[in-house]
Amino acid sequence: MRIALTLLFFGVLSLFVGALVSGEDYFDWGVAGGLFALAVAGEGVRFWLKRSRAKKRQSSGI
């Protein structure tokens, strides 16, 4: 649930920044998509680190 809310927040934020950067001509999908890709990558790294730390704690107790 937390990851969905985080990605929703960063999705809206990236769309807002894409609209601000584009001006009046066109919507800058490159900027918006790049920012959202960074958010997804960051959440993926956070999830991976959390999972690897949990495995490390579990294996050290045995």
Secondary structure, DSSP 4 states (H G I P E B T S, - for coil): -HHHHHHHHHHHHHHHHHHHHHTTT---HHHHHHHHHHHHHHHHHHHHHHHHHHHHHHHHT-
